[in-house]
Amino acid sequence: MVEKSDLSKLSEYTVNTKWLLENMEKLRAKLPDRYVAVCDSGRKIVDASTLGELVDKLSKVGRQPDVCAVEFISREEYALIV
């Protein structure tokens, strides 16, 4: 059974991911080659040079990584071919 709190987290994560994808080019220009977490529908952006540092920063500002959209923002655009 899916808990209501889990659905809430999923919904928040989805909104954050959508914001990240819609703003990828702006993030790429401003934060190239950085790990980025998008929280609070894009109102809170946290960046770091390593994933561990990003998780630490999120903890310090009271955000949980499981509801933030986390991505490495590559300087160059790339395509994943499977």
Biopython code that builds the backbone (N, CA, C, O; Angstrom):
import numpy as np
from Bio.PDB.StructureBuilder import StructureBuilder

atoms = [
    (1, "MET", "N", (0.838, -1.176, 0.000)),
    (1, "MET", "CA", (0.000, 0.000, 0.000)),
    (1, "MET", "C", (0.888, 1.247, 0.000)),
    (1, "MET", "O", (1.878, 1.315, 0.730)),
    (2, "VAL", "N", (0.530, 2.211, -0.810)),
    (2, "VAL", "CA", (1.279, 3.450, -0.908)),
    (2, "VAL", "C", (0.782, 4.422, 0.164)),
    (2, "VAL", "O", (-0.414, 4.681, 0.295)),
    (3, "GLU", "N", (1.734, 4.943, 0.918)),
    (3, "GLU", "CA", (1.402, 5.895, 1.975)),
    (3, "GLU", "C", (1.165, 7.283, 1.386)),
    (3, "GLU", "O", (1.751, 7.646, 0.366)),
    (4, "LYS", "N", (0.305, 8.049, 2.040)),
    (4, "LYS", "CA", (0.000, 9.402, 1.589)),
    (4, "LYS", "C", (1.258, 10.275, 1.585)),
    (4, "LYS", "O", (1.429, 11.106, 0.693)),
    (5, "SER", "N", (2.129, 10.093, 2.566)),
    (5, "SER", "CA", (3.364, 10.883, 2.625)),
    (5, "SER", "C", (4.283, 10.554, 1.440)),
    (5, "SER", "O", (4.985, 11.429, 0.934)),
    (6, "ASP", "N", (4.275, 9.292, 1.003)),
    (6, "ASP", "CA", (5.077, 8.904, -0.159)),
    (6, "ASP", "C", (4.541, 9.558, -1.428)),
    (6, "ASP", "O", (5.320, 9.988, -2.278)),
    (7, "LEU", "N", (3.236, 9.635, -1.561)),
    (7, "LEU", "CA", (2.635, 10.297, -2.728)),
    (7, "LEU", "C", (2.955, 11.782, -2.733)),
    (7, "LEU", "O", (3.190, 12.367, -3.790)),
    (8, "SER", "N", (2.966, 12.386, -1.566)),
    (8, "SER", "CA", (3.304, 13.798, -1.452)),
    (8, "SER", "C", (4.745, 14.039, -1.890)),
    (8, "SER", "O", (5.024, 14.989, -2.621)),
    (9, "LYS", "N", (5.661, 13.178, -1.442)),
    (9, "LYS", "CA", (7.067, 13.296, -1.834)),
    (9, "LYS", "C", (7.216, 13.127, -3.344)),
    (9, "LYS", "O", (7.959, 13.871, -3.984)),
    (10, "LEU", "N", (6.517, 12.159, -3.906)),
    (10, "LEU", "CA", (6.595, 11.905, -5.336)),
    (10, "LEU", "C", (6.082, 13.104, -6.120)),
    (10, "LEU", "O", (6.668, 13.485, -7.133)),
    (11, "SER", "N", (4.995, 13.694, -5.654)),
    (11, "SER", "CA", (4.431, 14.861, -6.312)),
    (11, "SER", "C", (5.408, 16.036, -6.272)),
    (11, "SER", "O", (5.592, 16.723, -7.277)),
    (12, "GLU", "N", (6.035, 16.269, -5.118)),
    (12, "GLU", "CA", (6.998, 17.353, -4.985)),
    (12, "GLU", "C", (8.220, 17.093, -5.870)),
    (12, "GLU", "O", (8.725, 18.004, -6.526)),
    (13, "TYR", "N", (8.685, 15.854, -5.881)),
    (13, "TYR", "CA", (9.820, 15.483, -6.727)),
    (13, "TYR", "C", (9.493, 15.727, -8.205)),
    (13, "TYR", "O", (10.332, 16.229, -8.954)),
    (14, "THR", "N", (8.292, 15.377, -8.614)),
    (14, "THR", "CA", (7.868, 15.550, -10.006)),
    (14, "THR", "C", (7.873, 17.023, -10.391)),
    (14, "THR", "O", (8.345, 17.374, -11.472)),
    (15, "VAL", "N", (7.360, 17.884, -9.531)),
    (15, "VAL", "CA", (7.337, 19.325, -9.797)),
    (15, "VAL", "C", (8.770, 19.854, -9.909)),
    (15, "VAL", "O", (9.071, 20.641, -10.807)),
    (16, "ASN", "N", (9.648, 19.427, -9.008)),
    (16, "ASN", "CA", (11.040, 19.874, -9.036)),
    (16, "ASN", "C", (11.759, 19.400, -10.294)),
    (16, "ASN", "O", (12.539, 20.148, -10.883)),
    (17, "THR", "N", (11.502, 18.165, -10.706)),
    (17, "THR", "CA", (12.117, 17.618, -11.913)),
    (17, "THR", "C", (11.643, 18.367, -13.147)),
    (17, "THR", "O", (12.435, 18.665, -14.041)),
    (18, "LYS", "N", (10.374, 18.667, -13.196)),
    (18, "LYS", "CA", (9.814, 19.419, -14.333)),
    (18, "LYS", "C", (10.487, 20.788, -14.415)),
    (18, "LYS", "O", (10.872, 21.227, -15.499)),
    (19, "TRP", "N", (10.628, 21.462, -13.275)),
    (19, "TRP", "CA", (11.276, 22.783, -13.260)),
    (19, "TRP", "C", (12.713, 22.655, -13.746)),
    (19, "TRP", "O", (13.166, 23.471, -14.548)),
    (20, "LEU", "N", (13.437, 21.642, -13.272)),
    (20, "LEU", "CA", (14.826, 21.447, -13.668)),
    (20, "LEU", "C", (14.935, 21.263, -15.181)),
    (20, "LEU", "O", (15.768, 21.901, -15.825)),
    (21, "LEU", "N", (14.106, 20.403, -15.746)),
    (21, "LEU", "CA", (14.160, 20.148, -17.187)),
    (21, "LEU", "C", (13.814, 21.391, -17.998)),
    (21, "LEU", "O", (14.429, 21.644, -19.033)),
    (22, "GLU", "N", (12.847, 22.159, -17.545)),
    (22, "GLU", "CA", (12.440, 23.373, -18.253)),
    (22, "GLU", "C", (13.499, 24.473, -18.169)),
    (22, "GLU", "O", (13.529, 25.364, -19.018)),
    (23, "ASN", "N", (14.354, 24.421, -17.171)),
    (23, "ASN", "CA", (15.356, 25.463, -16.950)),
    (23, "ASN", "C", (16.791, 24.967, -17.126)),
    (23, "ASN", "O", (17.733, 25.608, -16.662)),
    (24, "MET", "N", (16.953, 23.842, -17.787)),
    (24, "MET", "CA", (18.273, 23.227, -17.938)),
    (24, "MET", "C", (19.281, 24.160, -18.597)),
    (24, "MET", "O", (20.421, 24.241, -18.140)),
    (25, "GLU", "N", (18.905, 24.850, -19.634)),
    (25, "GLU", "CA", (19.853, 25.727, -20.327)),
    (25, "GLU", "C", (20.316, 26.870, -19.423)),
    (25, "GLU", "O", (21.494, 27.224, -19.436)),
    (26, "LYS", "N", (19.421, 27.440, -18.652)),
    (26, "LYS", "CA", (19.800, 28.506, -17.710)),
    (26, "LYS", "C", (20.755, 27.955, -16.654)),
    (26, "LYS", "O", (21.740, 28.604, -16.301)),
    (27, "LEU", "N", (20.464, 26.770, -16.156)),
    (27, "LEU", "CA", (21.334, 26.143, -15.163)),
    (27, "LEU", "C", (22.695, 25.829, -15.769)),
    (27, "LEU", "O", (23.723, 26.022, -15.119)),
    (28, "ARG", "N", (22.710, 25.345, -17.008)),
    (28, "ARG", "CA", (23.959, 25.016, -17.680)),
    (28, "ARG", "C", (24.829, 26.269, -17.844)),
    (28, "ARG", "O", (26.050, 26.198, -17.704)),
    (29, "ALA", "N", (24.208, 27.402, -18.138)),
    (29, "ALA", "CA", (24.948, 28.654, -18.311)),
    (29, "ALA", "C", (25.465, 29.184, -16.968)),
    (29, "ALA", "O", (26.560, 29.743, -16.892)),
    (30, "LYS", "N", (24.675, 29.005, -15.929)),
    (30, "LYS", "CA", (25.015, 29.577, -14.626)),
    (30, "LYS", "C", (25.849, 28.631, -13.750)),
    (30, "LYS", "O", (26.701, 29.090, -12.988)),
    (31, "LEU", "N", (25.612, 27.322, -13.850)),
    (31, "LEU", "CA", (26.257, 26.345, -12.968)),
    (31, "LEU", "C", (26.836, 25.160, -13.749)),
    (31, "LEU", "O", (26.463, 24.014, -13.496)),
    (32, "PRO", "N", (27.746, 25.426, -14.699)),
    (32, "PRO", "CA", (28.276, 24.318, -15.496)),
    (32, "PRO", "C", (29.152, 23.384, -14.666)),
    (32, "PRO", "O", (29.891, 23.810, -13.778)),
    (33, "ASP", "N", (29.042, 22.100, -14.986)),
    (33, "ASP", "CA", (29.837, 21.054, -14.342)),
    (33, "ASP", "C", (29.693, 21.051, -12.821)),
    (33, "ASP", "O", (30.673, 20.892, -12.094)),
    (34, "ARG", "N", (28.466, 21.228, -12.355)),
    (34, "ARG", "CA", (28.153, 21.226, -10.926)),
    (34, "ARG", "C", (26.995, 20.262, -10.685)),
    (34, "ARG", "O", (26.162, 20.035, -11.563)),
    (35, "TYR", "N", (26.961, 19.707, -9.492)),
    (35, "TYR", "CA", (25.791, 18.960, -9.046)),
    (35, "TYR", "C", (24.786, 19.976, -8.543)),
    (35, "TYR", "O", (25.140, 20.890, -7.798)),
    (36, "VAL", "N", (23.529, 19.822, -8.948)),
    (36, "VAL", "CA", (22.496, 20.794, -8.604)),
    (36, "VAL", "C", (21.283, 20.061, -8.034)),
    (36, "VAL", "O", (20.882, 19.007, -8.526)),
    (37, "ALA", "N", (20.717, 20.646, -6.989)),
    (37, "ALA", "CA", (19.456, 20.152, -6.431)),
    (37, "ALA", "C", (18.423, 21.270, -6.560)),
    (37, "ALA", "O", (18.654, 22.402, -6.134)),
    (38, "VAL", "N", (17.297, 20.933, -7.147)),
    (38, "VAL", "CA", (16.195, 21.882, -7.285)),
    (38, "VAL", "C", (15.117, 21.483, -6.284)),
    (38, "VAL", "O", (14.599, 20.367, -6.320)),
    (39, "CYS", "N", (14.792, 22.410, -5.396)),
    (39, "CYS", "CA", (13.804, 22.158, -4.348)),
    (39, "CYS", "C", (12.746, 23.257, -4.376)),
    (39, "CYS", "O", (12.954, 24.321, -4.960)),
    (40, "ASP", "N", (11.631, 22.992, -3.747)),
    (40, "ASP", "CA", (10.571, 23.994, -3.597)),
    (40, "ASP", "C", (10.140, 24.606, -4.930)),
    (40, "ASP", "O", (10.014, 25.825, -5.050)),
    (41, "SER", "N", (9.917, 23.760, -5.918)),
    (41, "SER", "CA", (9.449, 24.195, -7.243)),
    (41, "SER", "C", (10.387, 25.210, -7.883)),
    (41, "SER", "O", (9.942, 26.131, -8.568)),
    (42, "GLY", "N", (11.684, 25.039, -7.657)),
    (42, "GLY", "CA", (12.665, 25.933, -8.251)),
    (42, "GLY", "C", (12.984, 27.164, -7.425)),
    (42, "GLY", "O", (13.821, 27.973, -7.825)),
    (43, "ARG", "N", (12.338, 27.322, -6.290)),
    (43, "ARG", "CA", (12.616, 28.486, -5.440)),
    (43, "ARG", "C", (13.908, 28.316, -4.654)),
    (43, "ARG", "O", (14.482, 29.300, -4.188)),
    (44, "LYS", "N", (14.371, 27.077, -4.500)),
    (44, "LYS", "CA", (15.609, 26.809, -3.776)),
    (44, "LYS", "C", (16.505, 25.954, -4.663)),
    (44, "LYS", "O", (16.156, 24.827, -5.013)),
    (45, "ILE", "N", (17.674, 26.508, -5.025)),
    (45, "ILE", "CA", (18.654, 25.798, -5.833)),
    (45, "ILE", "C", (19.919, 25.669, -4.989)),
    (45, "ILE", "O", (20.426, 26.659, -4.461)),
    (46, "VAL", "N", (20.417, 24.456, -4.867)),
    (46, "VAL", "CA", (21.653, 24.195, -4.124)),
    (46, "VAL", "C", (22.618, 23.548, -5.098)),
    (46, "VAL", "O", (22.242, 22.639, -5.838)),
    (47, "ASP", "N", (23.875, 24.017, -5.104)),
    (47, "ASP", "CA", (24.860, 23.422, -6.006)),
    (47, "ASP", "C", (26.142, 23.088, -5.255)),
    (47, "ASP", "O", (26.424, 23.651, -4.197)),
    (48, "ALA", "N", (26.914, 22.160, -5.822)),
    (48, "ALA", "CA", (28.170, 21.718, -5.210)),
    (48, "ALA", "C", (29.031, 21.052, -6.266)),
    (48, "ALA", "O", (28.556, 20.688, -7.342)),
    (49, "SER", "N", (30.313, 20.898, -5.937)),
    (49, "SER", "CA", (31.224, 20.266, -6.887)),
    (49, "SER", "C", (31.184, 18.740, -6.813)),
    (49, "SER", "O", (31.582, 18.068, -7.765)),
    (50, "THR", "N", (30.703, 18.178, -5.683)),
    (50, "THR", "CA", (30.565, 16.719, -5.560)),
    (50, "THR", "C", (29.170, 16.383, -5.041)),
    (50, "THR", "O", (28.485, 17.213, -4.444)),
    (51, "LEU", "N", (28.782, 15.159, -5.287)),
    (51, "LEU", "CA", (27.471, 14.711, -4.818)),
    (51, "LEU", "C", (27.408, 14.688, -3.289)),
    (51, "LEU", "O", (26.394, 15.073, -2.706)),
    (52, "GLY", "N", (28.482, 14.241, -2.638)),
    (52, "GLY", "CA", (28.524, 14.223, -1.181)),
    (52, "GLY", "C", (28.388, 15.606, -0.585)),
    (52, "GLY", "O", (27.677, 15.800, 0.400)),
    (53, "GLU", "N", (29.080, 16.580, -1.193)),
    (53, "GLU", "CA", (28.987, 17.964, -0.736)),
    (53, "GLU", "C", (27.561, 18.486, -0.912)),
    (53, "GLU", "O", (27.057, 19.217, -0.059)),
    (54, "LEU", "N", (26.914, 18.113, -2.011)),
    (54, "LEU", "CA", (25.539, 18.552, -2.262)),
    (54, "LEU", "C", (24.596, 18.017, -1.187)),
    (54, "LEU", "O", (23.762, 18.758, -0.667)),
    (55, "VAL", "N", (24.726, 16.747, -0.858)),
    (55, "VAL", "CA", (23.872, 16.149, 0.180)),
    (55, "VAL", "C", (24.099, 16.848, 1.519)),
    (55, "VAL", "O", (23.145, 17.110, 2.252)),
    (56, "ASP", "N", (25.348, 17.148, 1.838)),
    (56, "ASP", "CA", (25.651, 17.877, 3.077)),
    (56, "ASP", "C", (25.008, 19.258, 3.085)),
    (56, "ASP", "O", (24.428, 19.671, 4.089)),
    (57, "LYS", "N", (25.111, 19.971, 1.965)),
    (57, "LYS", "CA", (24.514, 21.306, 1.867)),
    (57, "LYS", "C", (22.994, 21.237, 2.007)),
    (57, "LYS", "O", (22.391, 22.078, 2.674)),
    (58, "LEU", "N", (22.377, 20.239, 1.381)),
    (58, "LEU", "CA", (20.925, 20.082, 1.491)),
    (58, "LEU", "C", (20.524, 19.856, 2.942)),
    (58, "LEU", "O", (19.543, 20.429, 3.418)),
    (59, "SER", "N", (21.271, 19.036, 3.631)),
    (59, "SER", "CA", (21.000, 18.764, 5.041)),
    (59, "SER", "C", (21.095, 20.040, 5.875)),
    (59, "SER", "O", (20.271, 20.279, 6.757)),
    (60, "LYS", "N", (22.103, 20.851, 5.588)),
    (60, "LYS", "CA", (22.310, 22.091, 6.348)),
    (60, "LYS", "C", (21.194, 23.104, 6.136)),
    (60, "LYS", "O", (20.909, 23.903, 7.028)),
    (61, "VAL", "N", (20.554, 23.083, 4.961)),
    (61, "VAL", "CA", (19.452, 24.022, 4.710)),
    (61, "VAL", "C", (18.084, 23.376, 4.950)),
    (61, "VAL", "O", (17.046, 23.957, 4.633)),
    (62, "GLY", "N", (18.101, 22.166, 5.514)),
    (62, "GLY", "CA", (16.860, 21.516, 5.902)),
    (62, "GLY", "C", (16.046, 20.912, 4.773)),
    (62, "GLY", "O", (14.826, 20.794, 4.885)),
    (63, "ARG", "N", (16.703, 20.529, 3.688)),
    (63, "ARG", "CA", (16.006, 19.914, 2.558)),
    (63, "ARG", "C", (16.395, 18.441, 2.468)),
    (63, "ARG", "O", (17.530, 18.070, 2.769)),
    (64, "GLN", "N", (15.454, 17.613, 2.056)),
    (64, "GLN", "CA", (15.680, 16.183, 1.889)),
    (64, "GLN", "C", (15.970, 15.890, 0.415)),
    (64, "GLN", "O", (15.213, 16.318, -0.457)),
    (65, "PRO", "N", (17.051, 15.170, 0.129)),
    (65, "PRO", "CA", (17.371, 14.870, -1.268)),
    (65, "PRO", "C", (16.305, 14.052, -1.988)),
    (65, "PRO", "O", (16.249, 14.063, -3.217)),
    (66, "ASP", "N", (15.465, 13.346, -1.248)),
    (66, "ASP", "CA", (14.471, 12.492, -1.916)),
    (66, "ASP", "C", (13.302, 13.270, -2.509)),
    (66, "ASP", "O", (12.513, 12.695, -3.259)),
    (67, "VAL", "N", (13.167, 14.550, -2.201)),
    (67, "VAL", "CA", (12.095, 15.345, -2.810)),
    (67, "VAL", "C", (12.638, 16.416, -3.751)),
    (67, "VAL", "O", (11.877, 17.051, -4.481)),
    (68, "CYS", "N", (13.955, 16.615, -3.732)),
    (68, "CYS", "CA", (14.590, 17.565, -4.641)),
    (68, "CYS", "C", (15.028, 16.822, -5.905)),
    (68, "CYS", "O", (15.392, 15.648, -5.853)),
    (69, "ALA", "N", (14.986, 17.514, -7.022)),
    (69, "ALA", "CA", (15.506, 16.945, -8.260)),
    (69, "ALA", "C", (17.010, 17.179, -8.263)),
    (69, "ALA", "O", (17.459, 18.324, -8.208)),
    (70, "VAL", "N", (17.790, 16.109, -8.328)),
    (70, "VAL", "CA", (19.243, 16.211, -8.277)),
    (70, "VAL", "C", (19.813, 15.788, -9.631)),
    (70, "VAL", "O", (19.438, 14.757, -10.190)),
    (71, "GLU", "N", (20.721, 16.608, -10.138)),
    (71, "GLU", "CA", (21.284, 16.347, -11.467)),
    (71, "GLU", "C", (22.692, 16.922, -11.550)),
    (71, "GLU", "O", (22.985, 17.951, -10.940)),
    (72, "PHE", "N", (23.567, 16.255, -12.310)),
    (72, "PHE", "CA", (24.851, 16.854, -12.650)),
    (72, "PHE", "C", (24.625, 17.666, -13.910)),
    (72, "PHE", "O", (24.168, 17.132, -14.920)),
    (73, "ILE", "N", (24.940, 18.949, -13.861)),
    (73, "ILE", "CA", (24.711, 19.838, -14.992)),
    (73, "ILE", "C", (26.007, 19.923, -15.801)),
    (73, "ILE", "O", (26.922, 20.667, -15.449)),
    (74, "SER", "N", (26.071, 19.170, -16.860)),
    (74, "SER", "CA", (27.254, 19.129, -17.715)),
    (74, "SER", "C", (27.388, 20.443, -18.489)),
    (74, "SER", "O", (26.402, 21.037, -18.925)),
    (75, "ARG", "N", (28.630, 20.870, -18.643)),
    (75, "ARG", "CA", (28.914, 22.096, -19.406)),
    (75, "ARG", "C", (28.377, 21.974, -20.830)),
    (75, "ARG", "O", (27.871, 22.941, -21.399)),
    (76, "GLU", "N", (28.492, 20.787, -21.391)),
    (76, "GLU", "CA", (28.044, 20.561, -22.761)),
    (76, "GLU", "C", (26.791, 19.699, -22.758)),
    (76, "GLU", "O", (26.644, 18.777, -21.956)),
    (77, "GLU", "N", (25.904, 20.024, -23.666)),
    (77, "GLU", "CA", (24.685, 19.229, -23.817)),
    (77, "GLU", "C", (25.061, 17.866, -24.385)),
    (77, "GLU", "O", (25.940, 17.765, -25.240)),
    (78, "TYR", "N", (24.407, 16.842, -23.915)),
    (78, "TYR", "CA", (24.690, 15.498, -24.402)),
    (78, "TYR", "C", (23.384, 14.740, -24.595)),
    (78, "TYR", "O", (22.341, 15.106, -24.053)),
    (79, "ALA", "N", (23.472, 13.673, -25.385)),
    (79, "ALA", "CA", (22.319, 12.802, -25.619)),
    (79, "ALA", "C", (22.700, 11.396, -25.196)),
    (79, "ALA", "O", (23.800, 10.924, -25.484)),
    (80, "LEU", "N", (21.799, 10.746, -24.525)),
    (80, "LEU", "CA", (22.002, 9.364, -24.113)),
    (80, "LEU", "C", (21.356, 8.462, -25.162)),
    (80, "LEU", "O", (20.152, 8.533, -25.408)),
    (81, "ILE", "N", (22.164, 7.630, -25.759)),
    (81, "ILE", "CA", (21.652, 6.734, -26.802)),
    (81, "ILE", "C", (21.683, 5.316, -26.250)),
    (81, "ILE", "O", (22.734, 4.822, -25.843)),
    (82, "VAL", "N", (20.530, 4.670, -26.238)),
    (82, "VAL", "CA", (20.437, 3.317, -25.701)),
    (82, "VAL", "C", (20.015, 2.349, -26.773)),
    (82, "VAL", "O", (19.882, 1.154, -26.507)),
]
sb = StructureBuilder()
sb.init_structure("model")
sb.init_model(0)
sb.init_chain("A")
sb.init_seg("    ")
for serial, (resi, resn, name, xyz) in enumerate(atoms, 1):
    if name == "N":
        sb.init_residue(resn, " ", resi, " ")
    sb.init_atom(name, np.array(xyz, "f"), 0.0, 1.0, " ", f" {name:<3s}", serial, name[0])
structure = sb.get_structure()
